């Protein structure tokens, strides 16, 4: 019965598209958690002396306060967190006390309600945390992350080599895992990934295509731009409209482990900057025959990655010529300026200055052939414009223009999450690809323009303390 299959597919798609950050699902979890907790306490309230209830409340308050202090004292976050996050975290701890003290002698349904209350309180806190950092937008993306499912167009090296030998333009590009050396930087990083557009396979040897270095947020894996940022899909769409041509994308690791914040600098967390500039670039040129010309290299990043994209370009105009900074900060950010200097650079203020974009731009003097695009939320859109990225972008773009950088600030409504980053990258890709000299592209627009995709040319087979404007990043 085909209608059963159609119905099942419809339901599965609806479930996969459920938002874990907004809408009915987070609210439903919270309401259910509250009801179960009240039920669990109410059933045993007569047995609960006031000291026991007070102990549960005290444990919850201490848990919430301790977690809040840890997150901000260690520099894991800098912008204002959602208050309900700590409330639900504390409530989960209180629910745990309720469960433990009422377990003995309780009936199975009372134990079930109390245990479920703990689980749903924790889930409520997790959903609020997720809405804060913007990491997992939907049920589908969460499932993909948990199961480490196959990446879009992922292929093994043998398949890549076979496709290249065939010298046939494929319908889509391919993604391959790579292992880049750390001999120069000594930066212990995770495996990285490369997207090769269809045109790369069409000739032997491959054409010297331009490259975009893709950098994720603070809480990240190198695959995030592919799994939840849709980068390969955006590149395939662009390639389909340009004879299979698109930039090669390299998805780099800047943390070494999940949640480690290096801000792409050389500092106490390791020489992340050296890894990107001294190891990734030579690797790409040697292994994939991409262009070595800096006018054909760009950087794109989201949140912390946006800061990295700007910083790498203004620090190394001999290596990169264009950047897309999506909701980045004014510079490497691990709290206040003083905290950042300590946490990232071990107290070395001179090292901080060497990675501060405003300081770098002023010291460098006039730039030539460097362009950039800042993507920010409207000033009034606090869901996406966390930490004052609008002020940072305008300040840095004005400073950059005064030193010869061709830049623009583009406003895009949305939330500070990967859906926002995906849309911003897709919108910026036509400009960025043309700016980097991608074959089959001709008109190079201004950084603030969103160039429409033409019909496919082939039919593929099926002097300021700028740190003061930081305020922090959430991811």
Secondary structure as GFF3:
##gff-version 3
##sequence-region A 1 475
A	DSSP	alpha_helix	2	16	.	.	.	ID=ss1
A	DSSP	alpha_helix	24	43	.	.	.	ID=ss2
A	DSSP	three_ten_helix	45	47	.	.	.	ID=ss3
A	DSSP	alpha_helix	50	73	.	.	.	ID=ss4
A	DSSP	alpha_helix	83	102	.	.	.	ID=ss5
A	DSSP	alpha_helix	108	133	.	.	.	ID=ss6
A	DSSP	alpha_helix	139	147	.	.	.	ID=ss7
A	DSSP	alpha_helix	157	166	.	.	.	ID=ss8
A	DSSP	beta_strand	174	178	.	.	.	ID=ss9
A	DSSP	beta_strand	192	196	.	.	.	ID=ss10
A	DSSP	alpha_helix	198	201	.	.	.	ID=ss11
A	DSSP	beta_strand	211	215	.	.	.	ID=ss12
A	DSSP	alpha_helix	224	227	.	.	.	ID=ss13
A	DSSP	alpha_helix	231	240	.	.	.	ID=ss14
A	DSSP	beta_strand	248	251	.	.	.	ID=ss15
A	DSSP	beta_strand	266	267	.	.	.	ID=ss16
A	DSSP	beta_strand	270	271	.	.	.	ID=ss17
A	DSSP	alpha_helix	272	274	.	.	.	ID=ss18
A	DSSP	pi_helix	275	280	.	.	.	ID=ss19
A	DSSP	alpha_helix	281	288	.	.	.	ID=ss20
A	DSSP	three_ten_helix	294	296	.	.	.	ID=ss21
A	DSSP	beta_strand	297	302	.	.	.	ID=ss22
A	DSSP	alpha_helix	304	315	.	.	.	ID=ss23
A	DSSP	beta_strand	322	326	.	.	.	ID=ss24
A	DSSP	alpha_helix	337	345	.	.	.	ID=ss25
A	DSSP	alpha_helix	349	355	.	.	.	ID=ss26
A	DSSP	alpha_helix	357	364	.	.	.	ID=ss27
A	DSSP	beta_strand	371	376	.	.	.	ID=ss28
A	DSSP	three_ten_helix	386	388	.	.	.	ID=ss29
A	DSSP	alpha_helix	389	402	.	.	.	ID=ss30
A	DSSP	beta_strand	406	411	.	.	.	ID=ss31
A	DSSP	alpha_helix	418	435	.	.	.	ID=ss32
A	DSSP	three_ten_helix	466	469	.	.	.	ID=ss33
###
